[in-house]
Structure formats: C-alpha cells, structure tokens
C-alpha cells in the first residue's frame, strides 16, 4: 500500500478543492474509471477522491469524508451526531455499522413533558437537553479498525487543515449562516466561530480553530481523543452550562455496533439496507415488495396509476413504522414479519386504486404475539469495487444549535427522534409508540436508509439521501427511477419527488412533481396534495455494464460528484 505524507495530501487537496468548487455545476454528472465519491459539499467530495487516488479504499475515503463534512457542512456533517453505514466489499461481503446516538443515562420517558403530561416541544429540539450521546467518532474508528488501510491520522489531516486554514463559503452556506444568527446567539452565550456581527458573504473564509484542536486530539488519540480527556471535559462543562444531562460516563461507555443488514429482493435485484434502529431498510424493502407485481414500467414515471400504487404502499408501510420499529437492543422488532413479501403483497391486493384510502382507516399490521431534514448522505465506490453508503446527521439543521465551547462542534438534537409521547408527532410529523419511547442507553429510531443494490451478484447501485421522514420514500423513488424507469444516476437524483407518511394524510409534492392532469385526477378521488419545498438531497452511484462508475449529485444543494 502506498504511503504518503499528510502534509503533501493537505497541500494537494486545498489547491484542487478550491478550483473544483468553482466547477461544481459542470461536474455534477460524470463517469469515472476507478473510483467515485458523491457528497453534499465539493470540498468533502474532493477529500474522499484524493484519499482514493492515494491508495485508500472506500472505508478510508468514507472516514476522511465524514470528518471533512464536520468542518465544511456544519448543518449536518458532524462529530457531535451519529449515523449508519452500509458496506459491501468487492467480494460481496455485506455488513452495516450503527453509530446512532444514544439517550444519556439520566434520560427518562417523561423528560420532555410538562406537569399535565403534554410535550414541551422546544426541550427536545433546542439546547443542551435535546442532545443524545454522539456516535460519529466511535463509528469511524470502528470502521477503520475493521477495514481501514491508510493511517488514521492521515485520514483526519484534510479535516484539520480545512478547520485550521478555513474554506470559502458557498452562497447557500452564507445565507444559512445569516438566517441562523439570532438562534445561535440565543443558545451560545460564550459565542462560536459561526457567530459574528457582519453578515456572511459568498467566498468569506470560515475558520474554526477550536474544532481544529478537537480534530487534532482525535487524530492523535482516536476515539479516546473525543470520549475522554480534554474534549469530554469540554462536553460535560457545556452540559452543565445549559442543564444538559450527558455525563463523562455516558461518553466513555458509548460503543458503535456492527449489525446484520436488511437484505431482500426486488425482482432480480438484491436490496441491502440498514436494519433497526433504522426503520429505513425494513420500510424500503416493504415498499419495494408492495409494488413489485404492478406494471410500473408499463404505466410510466409518475403516471396516475404509478403514483396511486406508490402512495398507498407508503401509507401502509409508515403505519407499521409508527407501531413496530425501535432499538432492537430494547425491543423485539418483528423484522421477518414486516419484510414478508407475500404478506406485503397480499395487503396491497386489497387496495382500491380508484379512490384514496383515508389514513384513519389504515392500521399497522397486527404482528402475532406482539429526522429538519438536515441529514447528509454520501456514496463511495473504490477501484476494487468496495462500496460505502453512509448517512449521518445532527437531526435538525445545525442540530441543537449549541456549539461546545472550547471544542468547536455542534451538539445534535436527536432526542426528538424518540417518541416523546405516544401519538404525538416529532419534528417531521412522524408518530411513534412504546417501541421508540425514551429509555437510558437506547438508540432513537431513524428513517436513514443508506442502501446498496446488487444485480446478478454484482454491485449495481449505491444510493441514499437526507430528508427526515422523507428519506425512505425518496430512496424508494430513486431506486425505481433507475430499475423501472431507466434513468441514469443524475436523472434519478434530480427528478422531482413526492411523499406520503400515513399521517398527516396528504401527498407532499415538490415543485415539478406529478403532472398537473394527474394531480387533478388524484384530488378528484380523495387525495390531498400539499405543495412544499425541496425533498432531500440524494446521491447515487451506478455501476455501468462496461464497469465505469456513473455518479449523480443532487442539484438541490451544493452536492458534488468527484472521481478519477
């Protein structure tokens, strides 16, 4: 394996990234011979690509990208959050890594309720009490121990340099920073690098010295540089300032967990996705199973019949999600039952496609014996054919809004992903029950759905997206766009999307989604349509028959495809 100097790596990517950032529009859709990286930010994509070109594998690149995103994409990239990774080796080995946040030891079922038992919404969304124990650093170290090939410190070097030397803000980032100033000032009495009196502008250099120091400690000491010592002390001190409950013991006890992926079939394809505590893999597979027997290709993309079948499948699968899914270490999730193809298809056979089924009439399956949407996703395939699909998040945009003073990173607000009270919707309108109730040490349910698709035993596609409750339906559409409607990688992520999640009983639609005549037909038959902003920011890599890698980066943001 080629060895290299961290300094040379840093000098290379700083110069190449700034050039490529200005060319991102021209490079959104490309084919690459040896490796591809698609992320939410041009600089993070180039960091991953540089690692691949210097001899690193897909896991090495994923680690470098994860830490780079914590610097250049602070609204979702993180070291103070968590996530899920699905991995497929070039030989066909598949596994998944759960580095989802956990509830602190002092957490309890009623911690976000008032004296009358009603939810206090802001407590689980804003400030210190909203934070779960972060998992990202432990997850990356665990991935490196099992599959990494390059030195750990070299994989952190790009992120350290970006934090220490700064990087040029995109126009979208500058606007977001300005919009959030009042919120940040309210929650960060000791200040933060992002807070300033003058408005941020495109190409302003954003420097984060405190974060650079934290990243250096992680580069030197691994996860111990985060979960113990100076960084841990800074986290606990921040908790005390804001009445948070994460303790030194919570940090030192955190572990990432390898889990068996959800694996099933859709026609001749194998679908490999994330198991609980993600609801994504189970729900995605159930959706695909539910529509498998319908002639979607014949009906056509977003035709009247296609939309009805997909919406009715989503309505039923999301009802199951609200009832049956939670952390498998605390709750016996009926995985086999929920992913039984015959049962899912039998339920769909009773659907009347001539009229909308009111969601109040749709109940969760009766098992016998019984995330803002500011997450971020990236896809990586290396020259050997190893593939990573990884979704990571702080939950809401910029998480809890709290920077750890002295450490320079944001805390998550993942506690809102628990069912704060059965029947009460969370940030994304999702309902939940006792399977996802708050308990000490428990991982909160997630919709994150990093997914890999195989065809005839070979790698076909790596796909995923942010988007809170819309993640599952977006990946569902992205997969069908390729497998049924013959779209390439870029078209599959660019196409306008729609979404239904059981309750509220409506179809959310992006600008341009569902033709006007189909909308009128749906409304006539009892469907409620709700126009909204962008849904997700999907990334996709498709392996072409000639072996080339075709990468699609979502145009809804600054997303960028890089490769060589």
C-alpha positions in Angstrom: 0.0 0.0 0.0 1.3 3.4 -1.0 2.4 5.5 1.9 2.2 9.3 1.7 2.8 12.4 3.7 -0.1 14.1 5.4 1.4 17.5 4.5 1.5 16.7 0.8 -2.1 15.4 1.0 -3.2 18.6 2.6 -1.4 20.9 0.1 -2.9 18.9 -2.8 -6.5 19.0 -1.8 -6.5 22.6 -0.6 -5.4 23.8 -4.0 -7.5 21.3 -6.1 -10.7 21.7 -4.0 -10.9 25.5 -4.4 -10.6 25.1 -8.2 -13.1 22.3 -8.4 -15.6 24.1 -6.1 -16.0 26.7 -8.8 -16.6 24.0 -11.4 -19.2 22.0 -9.5 -22.0 22.7 -11.9 -20.1 21.3 -14.8 -19.1 18.2 -12.8 -22.4 17.1 -11.4 -22.8 14.2 -13.8 -19.7 12.3 -14.8 -18.4 8.8 -15.4 -15.2 7.6 -13.7 -13.0 4.6 -14.3 -11.5 3.9 -10.9 -13.4 5.4 -8.1 -16.3 7.8 -7.3 -17.3 10.0 -4.4 -20.6 11.9 -4.1 -21.3 14.1 -1.1 -23.2 17.3 -0.1 -20.2 19.5 -0.5 -17.5 19.9 -3.2 -14.6 20.0 -0.7 -15.7 16.8 1.1 -16.0 15.0 -2.3 -12.5 16.1 -3.3 -11.1 15.0 0.1 -12.6 11.5 -0.5 -11.4 11.4 -4.1 -7.9 12.3 -3.0 -7.8 9.5 -0.5 -8.9 7.1 -3.2 -6.2 8.3 -5.6 -3.6 7.9 -2.9 -4.4 4.3 -2.5 -7.1 4.3 0.1 -10.1 2.1 0.0 -13.8 3.1 0.2 -13.7 2.9 4.0 -10.6 5.2 4.2 -12.4 7.7 2.0 -15.6 7.5 4.0 -13.7 8.3 7.2 -12.0 11.3 5.6 -15.3 12.5 4.2 -17.1 12.1 7.5 -14.6 14.4 9.3 -14.4 16.8 6.4 -18.1 17.2 6.3 -18.0 18.1 10.1 -15.9 21.1 9.0 -17.4 22.3 5.7 -21.1 21.2 6.2 -21.9 22.0 9.8 -25.6 21.9 9.4 -25.5 18.1 9.1 -21.9 16.9 8.8 -20.7 16.2 12.3 -18.6 14.7 15.1 -21.4 15.6 17.5 -24.0 13.4 15.9 -24.3 9.9 14.6 -25.4 7.8 11.6 -25.5 4.5 9.8 -23.2 2.9 7.2 -23.9 0.0 4.8 -20.8 -1.6 3.3 -20.3 -4.1 0.5 -16.8 -5.4 -0.2 -15.7 -6.2 -3.7 -16.1 -9.9 -2.9 -19.7 -9.5 -2.0 -19.4 -9.4 1.8 -22.1 -7.1 3.3 -22.4 -5.5 6.7 -23.8 -2.4 8.4 -22.4 -0.2 11.1 -24.7 1.5 13.7 -23.2 4.6 15.2 -26.5 6.2 16.1 -26.6 8.4 19.2 -27.9 7.0 22.5 -30.0 8.5 25.2 -27.9 9.6 28.3 -28.2 7.5 31.5 -30.3 10.2 33.1 -32.9 10.2 30.3 -36.4 9.1 31.1 -39.7 8.6 29.4 -41.4 11.8 30.6 -38.4 14.2 30.4 -40.0 16.4 27.8 -43.5 16.6 29.3 -45.0 19.3 31.4 -46.9 18.8 34.7 -50.0 18.0 32.7 -48.2 15.3 30.7 -48.1 17.4 27.5 -44.9 17.7 25.3 -42.7 20.8 25.7 -41.6 20.8 22.1 -38.6 23.1 22.4 -36.9 20.9 25.0 -36.3 18.0 22.6 -35.3 20.4 19.7 -33.3 23.3 21.0 -30.5 23.4 23.5 -28.5 21.0 25.7 -31.2 18.7 26.8 -32.0 17.8 23.2 -28.7 16.1 22.7 -28.0 12.4 22.6 -24.6 10.8 23.2 -22.7 11.3 19.9 -21.6 8.3 17.9 -19.8 9.5 14.8 -16.2 9.4 16.1 -16.6 5.9 17.6 -18.2 4.8 14.4 -15.4 6.0 12.2 -12.8 4.4 14.5 -14.7 1.1 14.4 -14.8 1.2 10.6 -11.1 1.9 10.4 -10.2 -0.9 12.8 -12.0 -3.5 10.7 -11.5 -2.2 7.1 -9.2 0.8 7.0 -5.9 0.6 5.2 -4.3 4.1 5.5 -3.1 5.6 8.7 -5.8 7.1 10.9 -4.0 10.5 11.3 -3.7 10.8 7.5 -7.5 10.5 7.2 -8.0 13.3 9.7 -5.4 15.6 8.1 -7.7 17.1 5.5 -10.4 18.0 8.0 -7.8 19.5 10.4 -6.4 21.7 7.6 -9.9 22.8 6.5 -10.8 23.8 10.0 -7.5 25.5 10.8 -6.9 27.3 7.5 -10.6 27.8 6.7 -12.5 27.4 3.5 -14.6 29.6 1.2 -18.3 29.6 1.9 -20.8 28.8 -0.9 -23.6 31.3 -1.4 -26.1 28.9 0.1 -24.0 28.4 3.2 -23.5 32.2 3.7 -27.3 32.7 3.5 -27.9 29.9 6.0 -25.3 31.3 8.5 -27.0 34.7 8.4 -30.5 33.3 8.8 -29.5 31.3 11.9 -27.5 34.1 13.7 -30.2 35.0 16.2 -30.8 31.4 17.0 -27.1 30.7 17.6 -26.6 33.8 19.7 -29.5 32.8 21.9 -28.1 29.3 22.6 -24.4 30.2 22.7 -23.7 32.8 25.3 -19.9 32.2 25.1 -20.0 32.7 21.3 -19.0 30.4 18.4 -17.0 30.7 15.2 -20.1 31.0 13.2 -21.4 34.0 15.2 -20.4 37.5 14.0 -22.0 40.9 13.6 -21.2 41.4 10.0 -23.2 39.3 7.5 -21.5 36.3 6.0 -21.0 36.5 2.2 -20.1 34.0 -0.5 -16.4 33.3 -0.6 -15.8 34.5 3.0 -13.3 32.2 4.7 -14.7 30.3 7.6 -12.0 29.4 10.1 -12.7 27.0 13.1 -9.7 26.9 15.4 -11.5 25.2 18.3 -12.7 22.5 16.0 -9.2 22.1 14.6 -8.0 21.5 18.1 -10.6 18.8 18.7 -9.8 17.1 15.4 -6.1 17.1 16.2 -6.9 15.3 19.5 -8.9 12.7 17.6 -6.2 12.3 15.0 -3.6 11.6 17.8 -5.7 9.5 20.2 -8.6 8.1 18.2 -11.9 8.0 19.8 -10.2 8.5 23.2 -9.5 12.0 22.0 -13.2 12.6 21.9 -14.9 10.4 24.6 -12.3 11.1 27.3 -9.7 13.7 28.3 -10.0 17.3 27.3 -12.8 17.0 24.7 -15.0 15.0 27.1 -14.4 17.5 29.8 -15.5 20.3 27.5 -18.6 18.5 26.5 -19.6 17.9 30.2 -18.8 21.5 31.0 -21.1 22.6 28.2 -23.8 20.3 29.5 -23.6 21.9 32.9 -23.9 25.4 31.4 -27.2 24.5 29.7 -28.8 21.9 32.0 -27.9 19.1 29.7 -27.5 15.5 31.1 -24.7 13.9 29.1 -22.0 12.7 31.6 -18.4 11.6 31.4 -19.7 8.0 31.9 -22.2 8.3 29.0 -19.3 9.3 26.8 -16.8 6.7 27.9 -19.5 3.9 27.7 -20.5 4.7 24.1 -19.8 1.9 21.5 -20.7 1.7 17.8 -22.3 -1.6 16.8 -21.9 -3.9 13.7 -25.3 -5.2 12.6 -26.6 -7.7 10.0 -28.1 -5.6 7.2 -31.6 -5.9 5.9 -31.3 -8.0 2.7 -34.2 -8.8 0.4 -35.2 -9.0 -3.3 -37.0 -6.8 -5.7 -37.4 -8.7 -8.9 -33.9 -9.8 -10.0 -32.2 -7.3 -7.7 -30.8 -7.7 -4.2 -31.6 -4.8 -1.9 -29.1 -4.3 1.0 -30.1 -1.6 3.6 -29.9 -0.6 7.2 -31.5 -2.6 10.0 -33.1 -1.2 13.2 -32.7 1.1 14.9 -33.1 2.5 11.4 -36.6 2.0 10.1 -35.2 2.6 6.6 -34.2 -0.8 5.5 -37.4 -2.6 6.6 -39.7 0.1 5.3 -37.8 0.4 2.0 -37.9 -3.3 1.4 -41.6 -3.5 2.3 -42.3 -0.6 -0.1 -40.5 -2.4 -3.0 -42.2 -5.6 -2.2 -45.6 -3.9 -2.1 -45.3 -2.5 -5.7 -43.3 -5.4 -7.2 -46.2 -7.1 -9.0 -47.6 -3.9 -10.5 -46.5 -2.9 -14.1 -44.8 0.3 -13.2 -42.5 0.4 -16.2 -45.6 0.0 -18.5 -47.6 2.6 -16.6 -44.7 5.1 -16.7 -42.9 7.5 -14.4 -45.3 9.5 -12.1 -48.3 8.4 -14.1 -51.7 8.3 -12.4 -51.6 4.6 -11.6 -47.9 4.6 -10.6 -48.4 7.4 -8.1 -51.5 5.8 -6.6 -49.8 2.5 -6.0 -46.7 4.1 -4.5 -48.7 6.3 -2.2 -51.0 3.5 -1.0 -47.9 1.4 -0.3 -46.3 4.3 1.6 -49.4 4.9 3.7 -49.4 1.3 4.9 -45.7 0.9 5.5 -45.5 4.1 7.5 -48.3 2.9 9.7 -46.2 -0.1 10.5 -43.2 2.1 11.1 -45.0 4.0 13.8 -46.0 0.9 15.7 -43.4 -1.8 15.3 -40.0 -0.2 15.0 -37.4 0.8 17.6 -34.0 -0.1 19.0 -33.5 -3.9 18.7 -31.4 -3.9 21.9 -34.5 -2.8 23.8 -37.4 -4.0 21.7 -38.1 -7.2 19.7 -38.6 -5.8 16.2 -40.6 -8.3 14.0 -38.2 -7.9 11.1 -39.2 -11.2 9.3 -42.9 -10.3 9.6 -42.6 -6.8 8.3 -40.4 -7.9 5.3 -42.5 -10.9 4.3 -43.1 -10.3 0.6 -46.3 -12.5 0.5 -47.9 -10.6 3.3 -47.0 -7.1 1.9 -48.3 -8.1 -1.5 -51.5 -9.6 0.0 -52.2 -6.3 1.8 -51.7 -4.3 -1.4 -54.1 -6.7 -3.3 -57.0 -5.3 -1.2 -56.2 -1.7 -2.1 -58.8 0.2 -4.2 -56.8 2.3 -6.7 -59.9 4.2 -7.8 -60.2 6.1 -4.5 -57.9 7.3 -1.8 -57.9 5.2 1.4 -58.2 7.6 4.4 -55.3 7.1 6.7 -57.6 6.8 9.7 -58.8 3.5 8.2 -55.2 2.2 7.8 -53.8 0.5 10.9 -50.5 -1.1 11.5 -50.2 -4.8 10.7 -51.1 -6.9 13.7 -47.9 -8.8 14.4 -48.7 -12.2 16.0 -47.6 -12.1 19.6 -46.8 -8.6 19.6 -35.2 13.0 11.1 -35.3 19.3 9.6 -34.5 17.2 7.3 -30.9 18.2 7.5 -29.2 14.9 7.5 -26.5 14.3 4.9 -25.6 11.3 2.8 -22.6 10.2 0.8 -21.7 7.3 -1.6 -18.3 5.9 -2.4 -17.0 3.2 -4.7 -13.3 2.5 -4.9 -11.3 0.9 -7.8 -11.6 -2.6 -6.3 -15.4 -2.3 -6.2 -15.8 -1.8 -2.4 -18.8 0.3 -1.7 -20.0 2.6 1.1 -23.4 4.1 1.6 -23.4 6.3 4.6 -26.0 8.6 6.1 -25.1 10.9 9.1 -26.9 13.6 10.9 -27.4 16.0 13.7 -31.2 15.6 13.2 -32.5 19.2 12.6 -30.5 21.7 10.7 -27.5 22.6 12.9 -28.7 20.1 15.5 -29.5 21.6 18.9 -27.9 24.9 17.8 -25.3 24.6 20.6 -21.5 24.7 19.9 -19.4 23.0 22.6 -17.4 25.9 23.9 -13.7 25.2 23.6 -14.3 22.2 21.3 -16.0 24.0 18.4 -18.5 21.4 17.3 -22.3 21.3 17.3 -24.5 19.1 19.5 -27.2 17.0 18.0 -30.9 17.2 18.8 -31.6 13.6 18.2 -33.6 13.1 21.4 -36.6 14.4 19.4 -36.4 11.2 17.3 -37.8 9.3 20.2 -41.5 9.1 20.7 -41.7 11.8 23.3 -45.3 10.9 24.0 -47.2 8.1 22.1 -49.3 9.6 19.4 -47.5 12.9 19.4 -45.7 13.8 16.2 -42.0 14.7 16.2 -40.1 17.4 14.2 -41.0 15.6 10.9 -44.6 14.8 11.8 -43.8 11.2 12.4 -45.8 9.3 15.1 -44.4 6.6 17.4 -45.3 4.4 20.3 -43.7 2.4 23.1 -41.2 0.7 20.8 -39.5 4.1 20.4 -40.1 5.6 23.9 -37.2 7.3 25.7 -35.0 5.0 27.8 -31.5 5.3 29.2 -28.9 4.0 26.8 -31.4 3.4 24.0 -30.9 4.4 20.4 -33.6 6.5 18.9 -35.5 5.3 15.8 -34.3 6.8 12.5 -35.5 6.9 8.9 -31.9 7.0 7.5 -31.7 4.5 4.7 -28.2 4.0 3.2 -28.7 1.4 0.6 -26.8 -0.8 -1.9 -28.3 -2.7 -4.8 -26.9 -5.8 -6.5 -27.8 -7.3 -9.9 -26.8 -10.9 -10.6 -24.5 -10.9 -7.6 -22.6 -7.8 -8.7 -22.6 -4.2 -7.4 -25.3 -2.2 -9.3 -26.0 0.9 -7.3 -25.1 2.9 -4.1 -27.8 5.3 -3.0 -29.1 7.4 -0.2 -30.4 10.8 0.9 -31.1 13.1 3.9 -34.7 14.3 4.4 -36.1 13.2 7.8 -39.3 11.3 7.3 -39.0 11.7 3.5 -35.7 9.6 3.4 -37.4 6.3 2.9 -39.8 7.4 0.1 -37.0 9.3 -1.6 -34.7 6.3 -1.8 -37.7 4.2 -2.9 -38.3 6.6 -5.8 -34.6 6.8 -6.6 -34.3 3.1 -6.9 -37.4 2.8 -9.1 -36.2 5.7 -11.2 -33.2 3.5 -12.2 -34.6 0.0 -12.2 -38.1 0.7 -13.7 -37.8 4.0 -15.5 -34.3 3.6 -17.0 -32.9 6.9 -15.6 -29.2 7.5 -15.3 -27.6 8.4 -12.0 -28.0 12.2 -12.4 -31.6 12.0 -13.6 -32.5 9.6 -10.8 -31.4 12.2 -8.1 -32.6 15.3 -10.0 -36.2 14.2 -10.7 -38.9 15.9 -8.6 -40.2 13.8 -5.7 -43.4 13.2 -3.7 -44.0 11.7 -0.3 -46.7 10.2 1.9 -46.1 9.0 5.5 -49.6 7.8 6.7 -50.2 10.8 8.9 -50.8 13.6 8.2 -53.0 12.2 5.4 -51.6 14.1 2.4 -49.2 13.7 -0.5 -46.3 16.2 -0.2 -45.0 17.3 -3.6 -42.0 19.2 -4.7 -42.2 21.8 -7.5 -42.5 19.9 -10.8 -43.5 16.6 -9.2 -46.6 14.8 -10.5 -48.0 16.2 -13.8 -50.9 18.6 -13.4 -53.5 16.3 -15.0 -52.5 13.5 -12.6 -52.8 15.9 -9.7 -56.3 16.8 -10.7 -57.2 13.1 -11.0 -55.8 12.3 -7.6 -57.7 15.2 -5.9 -60.9 14.1 -7.6 -60.6 10.7 -5.9 -59.9 12.0 -2.4 -56.2 12.6 -2.2 -55.0 15.7 -0.6 -51.9 17.3 -2.2 -49.6 19.6 -0.3 -47.0 21.7 -2.1 -43.7 22.1 -0.3 -40.0 22.9 -0.8 -37.2 20.5 -1.7 -37.4 16.9 -0.6 -34.0 15.5 0.3 -30.6 15.7 -1.4 -30.0 12.3 -2.9 -26.6 10.9 -4.1 -26.3 7.9 -6.4 -23.5 5.9 -8.0 -24.4 3.3 -10.7 -22.0 0.7 -12.0 -22.5 0.6 -15.8 -22.2 -2.6 -17.8 -18.8 -1.5 -19.0 -17.6 -1.2 -15.4 -17.5 2.6 -15.3 -19.0 4.4 -12.4 -21.7 6.9 -13.1 -22.3 9.4 -10.4 -25.3 11.7 -9.7 -25.1 14.6 -7.3 -28.4 16.2 -6.2 -28.8 19.7 -7.7 -30.9 20.9 -4.7 -27.7 21.8 -2.9 -24.0 22.3 -3.4 -23.7 18.5 -3.8 -20.7 17.3 -5.9 -19.5 14.2 -7.7 -15.8 13.6 -7.8 -13.7 10.6 -9.1 -10.9 9.5 -11.3 
